[in-house]
Amino acid sequence: MTTARDLTFIATDVTAGHSVPQGNLSLALAGAEAIDLLSADALTLDDERIVPGHHPTMADPLLEQAASSLVREAPYETIDDWLWRRGRALSTTYLAHLETEGLLRRERRGVSFRKDRIVLAESPERSAAAQRLASGEPVLAALAAAIEIVGAGGGEREGGGEGEGGAYDQVTSNAPSVDDNGIDTVLAAVNGALMELEAMRQRRAIEQAAFDNIWRGN
């Protein structure tokens, strides 16, 4: 299991009433991949630039794809650029892989214009992700906190899977520091990118409201 796969399980398994926006999850997944590649010595950080290392064969196909996509020519890519480039629609890619593996299913809603309901299957992978988070493992906790996963309850939930009864209750917004070979640098970049994404959404909302007011004659 990779950190990105664990985070996908957790984000899909959150409480009713809190849905993680796909853009937020995609940025966090790109950060999770970078952290796993750091741990595998597939990259190092020179300040905020990603310097590729050796290219070990990754057991996980998406992490292998991530390693293969590293920019290998100077001046290299900043971690912020990586998050936006690699993170483009990355949550959709991870969900599609889990679906292909039979680890989740999509239930069609009665009204065609509403999104399908995603339901996670009971699996060792899902349980392992929950246990990793519940143990307080700092990297996963920090990424979960970044996308505002702060707890969970039991039962089935809209836009999520079937609950395991509070497996995620230990996550807080005060995730611990994990300064280890640049991991804190990656986490800081993820939080910065998420703030930038939210600012973009707010600007679009203001512009759309102004446009609507013009057409209404206000």
N, C-alpha and C positions, 0 to 999 in steps of 0.2 A: 504493500500500500504506500502511496505517495501522499505528501501533505495536501496536494491539490485534490486528489480523490477523496481524502478524508474530509476536506473542507466542502466538497460538493455534497457528500452525504449529509453533513451537518446543516448546510444552508438549505437543503431540500427538506430537512426534517424539523424545521423550526416550528414554533408555536403558531396556532391560528391567530390571525390579527397582525402578524408581522411577516411580510414577504420581502425577501432580499431582492432588490432590483438587479436585473441581469447584468447591467453595466457595472454595478458595484462588485458583484461576484466575479465577473470576468477580470477586473483589475486585481482583486485579491488572489485569484487563481494564478495569474501571471507572476505575482509576488511569491506565491507558494512554490511555483516551479523554480524560480530563481534561487530560493532558499535551498531547495533540494539539490540543485546543481552546485551550489556552493558547498554543501555537505559532501557531495561526491567528488569535489575538486575538479569539476568540469568547468568552473569559472572562478575568478577572483575579482575583487573590486579594487580599482585604483581610484581613490576618492569616490566619485559616483559613477565611474565608467566601468563597464563590464569587460573584463579581459578573459577571453576564452582560455581554458587550460586544455588538458588532454581530453579526448572524447571517448569516455568509457561506454560500453554497450549498456544501455538502460533496459531493464526488464519491462518497464512500463512503456507502451508505445507512444503515449502523449508526451512523456518526459523525454523520450528519445527524440521525438519531433522538436521539442523545445531546445534540446542540446544542438540539434542539427541546424537550427535557425539562428544561432548566435552569430553576430557580426564578427568576422575574424580578421578585419583589416583596421589598422589605426586610422583615425583616433578612437575607434570603437564606439560603442553605443552607451548612452547614459542609462542608468536604471529606470529613470522616468520615461525615456523613449521606449525602452523595452516593455514597460507596463502597458503603454498605449498601443504599441504595435502588436505584441504577442497577445495582449488581452482582448483584441478585437473579436467579439462573439465567442470568446473562449468558454464561457459557461454553457453555451449551446453545444459546443463540441464535447465537453465532458458529460453532459446529460445524455447526449446521443450514444456515447460509448457505454455508459451504464445501462442504457436501454438495450443496446445490442447484446450486452452480457446477461440480460435478464434480471438486472438488479433494480430496475424500476419499470413501471408501466404508466401509460397515459390513458386516463379515462375520459372519453368524449362526453362533453356536457350536452344538455338538452338544447340549449340555445347556441346556434352555430357560431355567433361572433364572440363568444366567451372562450377564454383559454382552456385547453385541456387541463384536467386535474392530474397532477403527478403523484403517484403513490409508490413509495419505496417498498421493495420486497424485504422480508426478514432474511438476513444473510450474515455470515461471519464478518464480512467486510463492513457492513453497517454497524454491527455491534462493536467492532474494533475501533471505528472512528469515534463512536460515542464514549468508549472507555478511555481512549487517548485524551479526549477533551475533559472528561470527568476527572482524570488523574491530575489535571492541572498542568499538563505539558505546555511550556510557555509559548512555543512558536504557534501551535494551533490555537491556543487561547488568544494570543495577540491578533491573529488574523480574524478569528471569529468576532472579537471585540470590534475590530475595524469595520466590519460590516453589520455591527450592532446586533449580533446574536447574543442575547443576555439571559436566556432561560428557555425552558420548554415545559410543556405539560403532556399529559397522556391524551389518548384518543386520536381520531383521525382529524386532519386539518386541511383546510382549503389551501391548495397550492403546495401542499407538503405531503409527507408520508404518514404512516401509521405510527403513533407515538410509542415510546418505550418507557414512558413514565418518569419524566424529569431527568433524563440522562444528561442534559446540558445545563442544569441549574447552577453549576459552579462557574460558568463564564461571567466575567464582569468587565466593565469598561476600563478597569484598572489592571489590564493584563501586564504581567511582569516583563521587565527588560530582559532581553536575551542577547546581549552583546557578545557575539561569537563569530569571528571571521566575517564581519560585515552584515550579519543578519539584522542587527538594529538599523543599519542603513537602508536595507530593503524595506523593513517594516515602516520606517519613517517615510520612505517614498510612496508606499502604498497609501498611507494616511493622507499624504499631500495630494496624491492623484484623486482620491475619493473626495477631498474637499474641493478640488478643481472641478470635478464632475458635478458636484452639487451646485456650485456657483454657475456652471453652464446651464443647468436645468432651471435655476431661478431666473437667469437672464432670459431664457427662452419663454418662460411663463410670463414675465413682465412684458416682453415684446408681443406675445400672443394676446395678452389682455389689452394692450394699447391698440393693436390691430382690430380686435373685436369691438372696442369702443368707437373706433372710427366708423366702422360699418353700421353700428347702431346709432351713429350720429351724436354720441356723447362728447 
